[in-house]
Amino acid sequence: MRSRLVWRRAEGCERRALLSARHIRRPVYRTCSLTAGAKKGGGWGSLNRALYSDSIADFLAREADEILGVLARCSDFAIEQTQRDAWLEEIRILHLALSPCHGSVYFEYSIPRMGRRIDVVLLIGPAIFVLEFKVGEQDFALHALEATEFHIQGLELDWTCVTWDADFRYSSHGWEHWSFCGDRWHHINNKERRNYLKNAYRVLLTRARQGMVIIVPPGEERDRTRSPAFYNPTFDYLKDVGFPVI
């Protein structure tokens, strides 16, 4: 499903780039690298982030079993067969997809504030791509990993990408405040909670120094929790106030 993108570019800036909403800084240290020959606990310091990192060119030149061995050796958790199979499938997919690309690849990239790992981070030119694989999964509704206003407060980034959800949606009556609970959306009537939601979007929308991409999902008719009616008025409003569509 393709999302519609609304592009805002700072005046006088010619460089265009897409930065994921889950902001990742380029790591300085690598936990395990085939080229570096690092071993688990091998004195890379406390800022280790990725279980495996390499240039895309070197990644493409290596066999899947070789990369898998590094991931398994550097992991600090027990490796089940399902995890091994998932890693092999991710490697296979990326070997096919990255053949024309140049940059860096990071597997199992740690996010300290969230206590989680991102499956794969790609640095290609000025763009950062955050990939979350769900090998063998049929339902993806519960697997989203987003950066909230808490994780990005105080950050200033050149380029950002913000996904606009249905919790703060535009209508003929103005902005509406919603909360998803259980299996449906509920109106937020408490004034303090309404202001909190509005301010959360203010934080998300003011992190960029040069430009920002806003993604407004098209919705899905067959899913009553993601009806297009929840998103279309917001998309139309942003377009009407001057955001060009890309």
N, C-alpha and C positions, 0 to 999 in steps of 0.2 A: 504494500500500500504506500503510495507516494504522499508525502506531506507537502503542503504548500509553504513556501518560504517567503518571508517579508524581509527585505534587505534594507538596512540603514547604514550609510557610509558617512564617516566624518568628513567635513569639508576639506578639500585640498589633499585628500589621501587617495593614492592610486592603487595601492596594494590591496588585493582582495584575498581573504583567507577565511576558513571556517574553523572555529574553535569549539569543541564540544562543551556542553553545559557542565559536564563533569570535568572541571579544570584540572589538568595534570601538568606539572612543571617538568621540564626536561631533566631526567635524573643525572646526577654527577657520578654516583657510585653504582656498581653492578654487583649483585650478589653472586651470580654464576655466569660465566662466559666461557665458551669453548676456546676463544682466542686468548683470554686472560689466564685460563687454567686455574681459576679460583676453586676452592673447595669450601664445603659448608663450614661456617665458623672460621673462615680463613683470614680474618683480620681486615675485612673491608669496612669496618666501622659500624656505627649505629644507624646510618642513613641508607642502608641497603633497601632497595625497593623491588627489583624484579628477580624472579627465579632464573630467568634466562633472558639475555639481551644480545643483540648482534646487529650488524648492518644487514639491510635487506639482501644485498648481493651475497654475503656470506651465508645468510640463512637459507637462501635458495640453493646454494651449492652443497649444503649438508643433507645427509640422509635423515629421514624421520626418526629412525632408531637412535641416532647419535644425539639429536636434540632431546628426545624423550629421556635418554639417560641422564642428561644434565638436569632436566626438570625433576626427575625422581631423586637424584642425588642431593639436590639443593633444597628439596621440600622439607618443611618442618612438621608435616603431618603424614599419617599413614596413607600410602597410595593403593587405593582399591582398583580392581580391574576396570570398573566403569570410568574411573578418572584417567587411567592409562589410555583407554579407548577414546575418550573425549579429546585428550591431548593429541593423539595420533590423527584424529579427524580434523582438528583445528589446523594442525601442521599441513595436512594434505590440502585443505581448502586454501590456505594462505600460499602454499607453493604454486597453486594454479593462479590465484588472483593477483599476486604481487610481481609476477614476472616482468611487467614493463615498468616497475616502480623503483625509485631510489630513495633511500632514507634509512630509518632504524626501526627495529621491532623489539618489543618487550613483552614477555609472557609472565602472567601472574604478577601484575604490578600492584604493589600494596598502597592503600590509602590510609595513612595512620589515623586520621581523625575519625574515620568511619569503621576502622577495624576490619576492612574487607579487602579483597583483591579483585582487580579487573583482569579478565581473561587475557586480553591483548591490547597493547597501546602501540599505534603506528605513528611515527613522525615522518611525514613526506612533505618536503619543501616547507612552506610556512604553516602547514595544516597539521592538526593533531586529531587522530581518529581513535575513538575508544570503542572497542569491540567486545560484546558480551555474547558468548556462544552458549547455546542450549542444545547440545547434541542429543538427539533422540526425544526431545520434549515435543509435546503436542499443544500445550497450553502455556502461553508466555505472559499471561496477565500479571502473575505474581513475581516476575523476575526483573522488573525494572530497578535500576540502581541510579538514583539521581542525586545531584548536589543541591541541597536546599539552601535557603538563605542563611542558615547557621554555618554551613561549611564554607561559604564564600565571603562572609563579612570581612571587611578589611582588605580584600584582594582587589587589585587593579590590574586588568588584563588588556592587551591591545585589542583583541577580538573575542567576542563571546557569542554563544548560541543559546537561546532561551526557548524552551518548549512551553507554550501557553496552554494550560489545562482548562478543564471545564469548571474548576472551583471558583474562578473569578471571570465571569462571562458577561458580555454586553448584551443588552436587550433593548426593546423599545422604551422601557422604563428606566434605562440607565444601567449602571453596573450592578450585577447581582452577586451575592456571596453564598457559596455552597460548600458543603462538607460531605465527603463520601464515607458512609458508614454501613457496614454489612454488605448489602448487594445493591444499594441505591444511593442517590444524591439527596441531601437534606438541606433546606434553607438554613442559613445562619442568621438568627435574629438578635443575638447578643451584640450590642454595639461595640464592646471591647474586642470581641473576636472578629467582627467585621473590619475594624481598623487594623487589627493584627494582620489579617489576610492581605489587605491593600498594601500595607507597609512591606510585607514579604515580597510582593511583586516589585515594589520600589527598589528594594535591595537588589533583586535579580536583574532589573533593567538598568542599573546604574554602575555596573562593574566595568564596562568597556570604555577604553580611552579613544579608540579610533573608529570602531564600527561594531555592529551587532546584527545577527540574523535572528529573527523571531520565527519559530515554527508553530503554525496553527494546524493541528491535525484535521483531516477532512471528516473524521468520524466514521461510524459504521452503522448502516441501517439495521443490520441484524443483531446488533448489540445495544440493548436499551440503556446501558450505562455510558455509551459513547455515541449517542445519536448526533448526526450532523447538525441538528438544531441547536446543540450545545456550543458548537464551534463557529458555524457560519456567520452569525451576527458579529462576533469578535473579529473574525477575519475581514469582513466587509467594513467594519469601523476603522480598523487600522489602515486598510487600503484607502478609505475615504479621507482620512486625515493626512495622507501624503506618503505613506510607506509604499515604495515601489515593490511590485511582485516579481520574484525571480523563479 
